């Protein structure tokens, strides 16, 4: 029974594909569709649910009510407000699509599509469970970041095609942020690739299959793995434009960033791509450092593998919501300084630490030495980022009147 629950989706796909009603030439295409369509539906539905959870969670953090009225249409079922995403979807579909007269209409239309498609491509190499990876590429990690890099072009197209100075400014800020944090994001994954000796996401999960007693031997339980995990999560928040790195959407400064001239369903596609990108990067962090679909404790392995993956993904989502409700937005200079003066050096230092960890004999000395190589630069870089104790205090002046 345990094996059936774990492989139920794999068996269901195999059963549908092998039905005698399908011609032999159609079965490969059907297999591809049965891998693509469930991913799109599941994560689109997850996006809808998370929008409600985030609004309700932020309401609790800020001592106010979140959505609690809208339920199922044409019924009296209120569902504690979890029908809000249905109303939001209907509104997005029926709202007028306003395009500026001077805009490049073709590029303005294609930009949100160019943003969503690469994000869905990134899901194709994520192992959602045992035997549940759509494409097992030998260079899966490389493909993931290569597909994600295409979103920067879509952001620029959205800002440029709108013929609006605020949109263009928001696009340039977004691209500067995405490029700056993409560097430490990718470098932080090199340590895992070095240790495993493969770019395959499936082999990376298999490398974390060892249990020391009852506790799983995940990469995050090493000094270099913990540092790489923290760097990856922080960079992922910046790549996804999540607070406190949501400067491209600085409402108090540039209205709404690069998509200020979008409305209706095209406006909703930008939010869909943002959340799908957050889920995808969280899935990669789970794969690289948190054992992927594997259980944290040995006696919990009978729990379906896909359930473990989504449980970890939900934990990531709640963490992002908590950070958004508690941490204020950074300034642009703080954002760039943090990326180039702290994140990048720490990511490079972590590669050296991983090398020492690989060639030093196991024992307490390895733990102490490698931990020291991370902690000491952390405090030195943090001190330098703050300007030191002799740095001039920043003063703010307000208009008199």
FIGU-423784 format. One line per field, with one value per residue (C-alpha): residue in one letter; x negated, y negated, z. Coordinates in steps of 0.001 Angstrom, whole numbers, always signed. Layout:
residuo (a ...)
east (X ...)
north (Y ...)
up (Z ...)
END
This chain:
residuo (x x x x x x x x x x x x x x x x x x x x x x x x x x x x x x x x x x x x x x x x x x x x x x x x x x x x x x x x x x x x x x x x x x x x x x x x x x x x x x x x x x x x x x x x x x x x x x x x x x x x x x x x x x x x x x x x x x x x x x x x x x x x x x x x x x x x x x x x x x x x x x x x x x x x x x x x x x x x x x x x x x x x x x x x x x x x x x x x x x x x x x x x x x x x x x x x x x x x x x x x x x x x x x x x x x x x x x x x x x x x x x x x x x x x x x x x x x x x x x x x x x x x x x x x x x x x x x x x x x x x x x x x x x x x x x x x x x x x x x x x x x x x x x x x x x x x x x x x x x x x x x x x x x x x x x x x x x x x x x x x x x x x x x x x x x x x x x x x x x x x x x x x x x x x x x x x x x x x x x x x x x x x x x x x x x x x x x x x x x x x x x x x x x x x x x x x x x x x x x x x x)
east (+0 -2873 -4474 -1157 -574 -4106 -3869 -157 -684 -3405 -1194 +1790 -199 -1550 +1956 +3378 +509 +687 +4434 +5085 +7231 +4139 +2170 -1534 -2469 -298 -1652 -4923 -2953 -386 -3160 -4564 -1135 -540 -3788 -3204 +506 +555 -2421 -704 +2616 +1179 -1101 +1477 +3937 +1196 +594 +4304 +4378 +1145 +2520 +5332 +3023 +646 +3371 +4791 +1316 +335 +3635 +2803 -717 +622 +3526 +6301 +8660 +7665 +10195 +12939 +16178 +15952 +16821 +18087 +20100 +23903 +23804 +23877 +20534 +18068 +15056 +13422 +12702 +10802 +13036 +11398 +9071 +12131 +13432 +9981 +9672 +13087 +12217 +8892 +10573 +13393 +11469 +10744 +7314 +6014 +2978 +1241 +1645 -2115 -2990 -4493 -1340 -2917 -5725 -3327 -1152 -3987 -5973 -3822 -3805 -7599 -7733 -5487 -6835 -10471 -9225 -7200 -10234 -12228 -9796 -10713 -13913 -12615 -12085 -8718 -8940 -10500 -10393 -8519 -10915 -9545 -12998 -16095 -18803 -22471 -22712 -19422 -20739 -22275 -19036 -17045 -19060 -19358 -15569 -15130 -17562 -15160 -12770 -15077 -14442 -10671 -10902 -12794 -10306 -7409 -8988 -10248 -7134 -4848 -6424 -6223 -9155 -8008 -7710 -11162 -12692 -11038 -12333 -15898 -15768 -14362 -17052 -19832 -18492 -17972 -21453 -23117 -21498 -21637 -25411 -25454 -22356 -24184 -27538 -25859 -24837 -28371 -29289 -26578 -27665 -31268 -30349 -27967 -29973 -26874 -24472 -21565 -18874 -18003 -21595 -21782 -18748 -20225 -23450 -21427 -19890 -22221 -20827 -23167 -21171 -17680 -18679 -19013 -22396 -21224 -23686 -22231 -23608 -27195 -28901 -29236 -25710 -24131 -25927 -25030 -21410 -21121 -22767 -20461 -17309 -18240 -19174 -15966 -13909 -15621 -15205 -11484 -11037 -9864 -10086 -12389 -13744 -10561 -12088 -10920 -7388 -8172 -4624 -5690 -8382 -7561 -3861 -4046 -7265 -7642 -4020 -2321 -762 +760 +4305 +6713 +5443 +2009 +1513 +2439 -130 -2938 -1838 -1474 -5035 -6370 -4817 -5663 -9269 -9236 -7909 -10488 -13490 -12172 -11927 -15543 -16647 -14778 -16462 -19980 -20100 -17011 -17103 -14511 -11580 -13301 -12082 -14148 -13987 -14396 -11222 -9127 -10180 -6842 -5186 -4759 -7768 -5724 -4047 -7426 -8380 -5203 -5395 -8837 -7506 -4649 -7162 -9139 -5979 -5082 -8638 -8368 -5018 -6445 -9413 -7131 -5028 -7954 -10926 -10822 -11885 -15541 -16824 -18378 -21915 -21469 -20161 -23149 -25766 -24402 -24632 -28138 -29857 -28433 -26543 -29078 -32196 -30465 -29409 -32995 -34397 -31888 -33360 -36775 -35175 -33531 -36942 -38498 -35526 -35949 -39652 -39938 -39467 -36102 -36020 -35598 -38611 -36971 -33792 -35627 -37988 -35305 -32865 -35564 -36277 -32629 -31984 -35080 -34497 -30807 -31556 -34279 -32067 -29099 -31242 -32488 -28969 -27809 -30738 -32492 -32123 -33687 -31247 -29315 -25754 -23166 -20946 -17551 -16253 -12626 -11048 -10010 -6729)
north (+0 -2351 -1711 -2342 -5682 -6758 -5841 -6439 -9240 -7328 -4243 -6324 -7927 -4543 -3074 -5906 -5824 -2031 -1919 +1 -2832 -4952 -4414 -3752 -7055 -9043 -7569 -9600 -12827 -11700 -10930 -14434 -16010 -13957 -15359 -18982 -19531 -18274 -20507 -23553 -22820 -21921 -24929 -27325 -26114 -26350 -29957 -30715 -29216 -30942 -34371 -33851 -32365 -35289 -37892 -36092 -35569 -39215 -40189 -38163 -39589 -43146 -42621 -42930 -40713 -39099 -37902 -36083 -36599 -35274 -31597 -29463 -31447 -31016 -29143 -30004 -28277 -30895 -28586 -31157 -33423 -30831 -31510 -34925 -33681 -32715 -36277 -37653 -35365 -36367 -40027 -39617 -37842 -40373 -43590 -45815 -45422 -48987 -49443 -52857 -54524 -54934 -51420 -48749 -46637 -43374 -43426 -44708 -41642 -39103 -40286 -38558 -35342 -35458 -35790 -32803 -30251 -30098 -29676 -26618 -25261 -25368 -22892 -20222 -19225 -19312 -15868 -16179 -12644 -9256 -8572 -11875 -14097 -15196 -15238 -13704 -15812 -15314 -19120 -19712 -22426 -24280 -24033 -25354 -28563 -28968 -28882 -31283 -33788 -34373 -36208 -39231 -39825 -39633 -42202 -44612 -44094 -44884 -48118 -49283 -48457 -50475 -53802 -54993 -56423 -54814 -51423 -51738 -52855 -49931 -47529 -48812 -48520 -45013 -43901 -45409 -43548 -40249 -40244 -41254 -38468 -35872 -35725 -34636 -32505 -30369 -30376 -29126 -25951 -25179 -23651 -20997 -20245 -19909 -17466 -15319 -15476 -15895 -18550 -16085 -16970 -13275 -12343 -15267 -13896 -10382 -11712 -12780 -9325 -8355 -8360 -8798 -6843 -8300 -11745 -12325 -13329 -16428 -18973 -21666 -19813 -20750 -24159 -24749 -23429 -25645 -28741 -27864 -27277 -30682 -32419 -30621 -31504 -35201 -35424 -33583 -36169 -38933 -37085 -36634 -40317 -39298 -41589 -43090 -43036 -44206 -47427 -46930 -47307 -50235 -51638 -54757 -55579 -54281 -53351 -49624 -49064 -47576 -46406 -49681 -49978 -46477 -45625 -42737 -39221 -40351 -42069 -38791 -36904 -38963 -37957 -34354 -34354 -35953 -33326 -30440 -31643 -31681 -28096 -26958 -28436 -27027 -23622 -23887 -24827 -21789 -19579 -20888 -21232 -19670 -16180 -16800 -14444 -12438 -12338 -14128 -11137 -7498 -6150 -8671 -7244 -5380 -8798 -9390 -11115 -13714 -14681 -15453 -17672 -19733 -19914 -21504 -23814 -24964 -25660 -27861 -29750 -30450 -31664 -34111 -35362 -35854 -37827 -40031 -40903 -41719 -43115 -46609 -47275 -48035 -51123 -50726 -51403 -48869 -46329 -46603 -46837 -43725 -41745 -42754 -43457 -40616 -37931 -37460 -37289 -34873 -32646 -32530 -31841 -29016 -27260 -27257 -25926 -23105 -22196 -21957 -19913 -17475 -16761 -17007 -13794 -13490 -14624 -17573 -19402 -19552 -21000 -23641 -24659 -24916 -26701 -29221 -29855 -30888 -32745 -34971 -36381 -36762 -39181 -41002 -41476 -42488 -45078 -46405 -46520 -48577 -50970 -50203 -51976 -55168 -55509 -58745 -58476 -58887 -61917 -62592 -66073 -66891 -69857 -72693 -74359)
up (+0 +821 -2553 -4330 -2571 -3398 -7080 -7677 -10209 -12059 -12278 -13380 -16196 -17301 -17299 -19425 -21928 -22379 -23017 -26268 -27660 -28408 -31628 -31136 -32786 -30353 -27115 -26903 -27372 -24809 -22324 -22772 -22274 -19128 -17740 -18730 -18077 -14434 -13564 -15076 -13371 -9963 -9672 -11132 -8476 -5837 -6923 -6474 -2983 -1935 -2902 -389 +2245 +1874 +2270 +5296 +6778 +6316 +7889 +11000 +11169 +10872 +13293 +10729 +8778 +5537 +2922 +4830 +2871 -682 -1114 -3965 -6547 -6539 -3203 +488 +1100 +2322 +2921 +5243 +2270 +223 -2746 -3130 -5885 -7976 -7788 -8560 -11588 -12952 -12469 -14302 -17224 -17604 -16928 -19927 -21486 -21822 -24086 -24314 -27699 -28191 -27019 -29236 -29223 -30419 -27859 -25183 -25801 -25943 -22888 -20209 -22262 -22579 -18797 -17996 -20500 -19234 -15665 -16634 -18507 -15272 -13669 -16211 -14372 -10784 -9169 -7398 -6017 -6614 -10374 -10797 -12737 -16139 -17820 -16240 -17856 -17076 -16974 -15159 -12834 -15779 -17761 -14782 -14506 -18274 -18614 -15708 -17201 -20098 -17744 -17706 -21400 -20834 -18007 -20251 -23102 -20767 -19539 -22934 -24967 -22660 -23735 -20149 -18212 -14969 -16687 -18241 -14937 -13164 -15823 -15515 -11730 -12014 -14494 -12370 -9350 -11171 -12729 -9448 -7429 -10185 -9785 -6096 -6741 -9304 -7488 -4288 -6159 -7343 -3971 -4360 -7923 -6725 -3964 -6018 -9232 -11379 -12669 -12647 -10125 -9752 -8838 -6403 -4545 -4626 -3077 -14 +501 +3367 +6920 +9910 +12430 +11999 +10700 +6956 +5575 +3722 +2348 +4590 +7635 +6706 +7141 +3397 +2786 +5427 +4116 +523 +1499 +3206 +243 -2184 -243 +65 -3605 -4538 -2662 -4624 -7935 -7208 -6246 -2786 +231 +1317 -2257 -4019 -5359 -8985 -7623 -5341 -5192 -3285 -5875 -9377 -9087 -9905 -11787 -15232 -15541 -14575 -18052 -17941 -16963 -17056 -17575 -18807 -15449 -13707 -15802 -14258 -10776 -11912 -13270 -10078 -7825 -10153 -10156 -6364 -6291 -8858 -7035 -3755 -5438 -6578 -3047 -1723 -4324 -3718 +60 +1704 +270 -2433 -1930 +830 +4429 +7122 +9494 +8503 +10133 +8130 +4759 +4289 +3759 -19 -1526 -3431 -168 +1393 -1540 -1310 +2486 +2169 -549 +1689 +4472 +2064 +1106 +4733 +5339 +2423 +3723 +7207 +5851 +3747 +6790 +9092 +7131 +5545 +1972 +1266 -494 -3937 -2687 +125 -2366 -4724 -1970 -301 -3549 -4627 -1303 +789 -1138 -3940 -1693 +680 -2225 -3536 -55 +356 -2704 -979 +2207 +256 -1194 +2263 +3492 +616 +1181 +4983 +7001 +8801 +12399 +14739 +13301 +9866 +11341 +13387 +10570 +7874 +10189 +11061 +7391 +7012 +10282 +10199 +6661 +7532 +10375 +8425 +5370 +7517 +9254 +5936 +4540 +7517 +6999 +10271 +13579 +12222 +9328 +9144 +10349 +7603 +8173 +6662 +5887 +5365 +3641 +5904 +5365)
END
